[in-house]
Amino acid sequence: MGLDMHDLDSVKLNIKNDRYDYNGHSVPRVTEILAKTIHEDGIVYWANSLGFKRKGYRTTLSMYADYGTKVHSAIESIINEEEISDDTPFIPIEAFKTWWNEINSNNSIRILGQEFKLSCPWFGGTYDMLLEINGKNYLIDFKTSNRITYKYCLQLAAYNYMLKFNNLYPISGAIVLQLCKESPDYNELFINLEDPDHKNYFDFCEQTFLSLVYSYYHIQYAEANFKILEAKK
């Protein structure tokens, strides 16, 4: 028996999430859906390598998450012309300052939103920044990972879906800004939705993410009902 996207309320009750809700219903994070439905061998090899180094997997993940949180917090402070914390990672912030100064020196910039929470009936998330650049709107995602991957495009497509669902700003493109940890440099992936090839890819990313949402809820449903089945043995 199939499970329709419009019949998922019973599954939502099994999702424990303290950050996002839609009309009183708890919904999973975009990143939670991606983590639950996309598994890569590289992550397994990385986790094993940590074991050889006698480093805890969850402890290391927590350390990286804290690092990213500090960088995001510092970026927000810089843009708002506020003091940044003394424990802020220096190198990626210098990379951000370089990018921020360059984009402001050559363009007309207006900040439309920072660290803004979005939700829809099936998922929620927080975009890093929404900028108006020369009269056009762009979603910006800051990353401190070692490389840019297609999953960031899926994430941005999910945020754009929620912008459209809530009748908020239409965007002309998106930017993934990778801030390097080893040197004050950055890498920029620019998705220009006025380019037909870019738009087709971004639309494909949206459909791909929605298919992952469908799979995510099926997994939740299967796990919940397996426990019921097991209890009746």
ROMAR-747786 format. One line per field, with one value per residue (C-alpha): residue number from 1; x, y, z. Coordinates in steps of 0.05 Angstrom, whole numbers, plus 5000, padded with zeros to 4 digits. Last residue first. Layout:
N
i = NUM|...
xx = X|...
yy = Y|...
zz = Z|...
***
This chain:
233
i = 233|232|231|230|229|228|227|226|225|224|223|222|221|220|219|218|217|216|215|214|213|212|211|210|209|208|207|206|205|204|203|202|201|200|199|198|197|196|195|194|193|192|191|190|189|188|187|186|185|184|183|182|181|180|179|178|177|176|175|174|173|172|171|170|169|168|167|166|165|164|163|162|161|160|159|158|157|156|155|154|153|152|151|150|149|148|147|146|145|144|143|142|141|140|139|138|137|136|135|134|133|132|131|130|129|128|127|126|125|124|123|122|121|120|119|118|117|116|115|114|113|112|111|110|109|108|107|106|105|104|103|102|101|100|99|98|97|96|95|94|93|92|91|90|89|88|87|86|85|84|83|82|81|80|79|78|77|76|75|74|73|72|71|70|69|68|67|66|65|64|63|62|61|60|59|58|57|56|55|54|53|52|51|50|49|48|47|46|45|44|43|42|41|40|39|38|37|36|35|34|33|32|31|30|29|28|27|26|25|24|23|22|21|20|19|18|17|16|15|14|13|12|11|10|9|8|7|6|5|4|3|2|1
xx = 5086|5040|5096|5137|5081|5073|5149|5148|5094|5138|5199|5159|5123|5187|5220|5160|5166|5238|5224|5172|5220|5274|5228|5217|5293|5299|5243|5278|5346|5314|5288|5358|5387|5335|5348|5423|5415|5364|5410|5365|5367|5440|5470|5537|5585|5638|5703|5736|5805|5833|5877|5869|5795|5767|5700|5654|5602|5542|5505|5434|5395|5341|5298|5225|5216|5160|5095|5100|5105|5153|5201|5192|5212|5272|5295|5289|5327|5382|5389|5388|5443|5483|5475|5511|5576|5623|5687|5724|5665|5659|5596|5556|5491|5465|5397|5395|5345|5354|5356|5431|5442|5384|5410|5378|5423|5436|5371|5338|5300|5232|5198|5132|5075|5121|5173|5223|5270|5312|5386|5392|5341|5332|5402|5411|5471|5487|5547|5622|5649|5597|5613|5687|5681|5636|5682|5744|5707|5684|5755|5777|5721|5744|5814|5797|5753|5712|5735|5740|5668|5651|5634|5575|5572|5507|5543|5602|5556|5519|5584|5609|5548|5556|5629|5614|5559|5606|5658|5605|5581|5653|5663|5597|5616|5683|5649|5599|5654|5700|5774|5821|5860|5840|5769|5771|5792|5731|5685|5719|5711|5637|5627|5662|5615|5557|5487|5430|5361|5370|5424|5385|5320|5357|5388|5320|5297|5239|5168|5130|5057|5029|5013|5082|5136|5211|5264|5246|5241|5215|5181|5131|5070|5092|5077|5004|4999|5027|4965|4974|5042|5009|5032|5029|5000
yy = 4778|4839|4885|4870|4895|4959|4970|4957|5009|5065|5045|5038|5104|5142|5109|5128|5199|5204|5174|5228|5281|5250|5256|5329|5338|5309|5353|5415|5393|5383|5454|5477|5438|5467|5536|5530|5506|5561|5616|5667|5621|5637|5588|5614|5568|5609|5586|5626|5645|5665|5602|5534|5537|5559|5593|5559|5607|5573|5626|5625|5656|5702|5693|5705|5735|5706|5673|5621|5562|5601|5616|5544|5517|5564|5534|5464|5485|5513|5446|5407|5453|5441|5366|5375|5384|5442|5421|5421|5444|5514|5532|5596|5593|5654|5660|5715|5770|5818|5895|5901|5848|5838|5789|5732|5702|5639|5602|5567|5502|5468|5406|5374|5425|5484|5520|5577|5606|5667|5668|5735|5770|5823|5853|5905|5909|5954|5922|5927|5948|5909|5843|5852|5874|5815|5765|5790|5794|5722|5698|5735|5701|5634|5646|5674|5621|5661|5649|5724|5735|5786|5859|5886|5919|5882|5849|5832|5804|5759|5733|5720|5678|5638|5625|5605|5558|5526|5512|5484|5437|5415|5400|5364|5320|5305|5286|5243|5205|5198|5204|5146|5161|5093|5108|5174|5137|5093|5154|5182|5115|5114|5186|5172|5113|5162|5159|5203|5192|5206|5259|5297|5294|5318|5375|5399|5398|5355|5379|5386|5405|5467|5504|5486|5471|5476|5476|5424|5363|5295|5262|5207|5254|5271|5200|5206|5271|5240|5230|5287|5261|5195|5129|5068|5000
zz = 5354|5362|5387|5324|5279|5320|5319|5244|5237|5264|5223|5158|5167|5182|5121|5078|5106|5085|5016|5000|5026|4982|4922|4941|4941|4871|4845|4873|4846|4777|4780|4798|4738|4690|4717|4708|4637|4620|4648|4683|4743|4753|4803|4827|4863|4899|4929|4984|5009|5076|5081|5116|5135|5068|5064|5013|4987|4954|4914|4889|4831|4807|4869|4882|4951|4994|4973|5029|4981|4937|4994|5017|4949|4949|5014|4985|4922|4967|5003|4937|4911|4974|4962|4895|4931|4949|4983|5049|5091|5119|5081|5074|5034|4997|4964|4911|4895|4837|4840|4832|4885|4933|4984|5023|5075|5114|5100|5157|5148|5150|5123|5102|5113|5097|5138|5136|5188|5170|5188|5152|5107|5053|5056|5001|4956|4895|4863|4851|4919|4958|4925|4936|5008|5025|4990|5026|5092|5083|5072|5134|5172|5146|5174|5243|5275|5327|5399|5414|5394|5341|5354|5315|5246|5228|5170|5216|5270|5222|5194|5265|5281|5218|5234|5306|5283|5232|5286|5333|5279|5266|5340|5345|5286|5320|5385|5347|5311|5371|5357|5369|5305|5278|5298|5262|5199|5206|5209|5146|5109|5128|5106|5040|5027|5018|5047|5023|5053|5128|5120|5067|5107|5170|5130|5107|5179|5200|5212|5278|5266|5300|5236|5208|5258|5261|5315|5368|5325|5344|5285|5304|5300|5229|5208|5227|5188|5125|5083|5033|5011|4994|5023|4980|5000
***
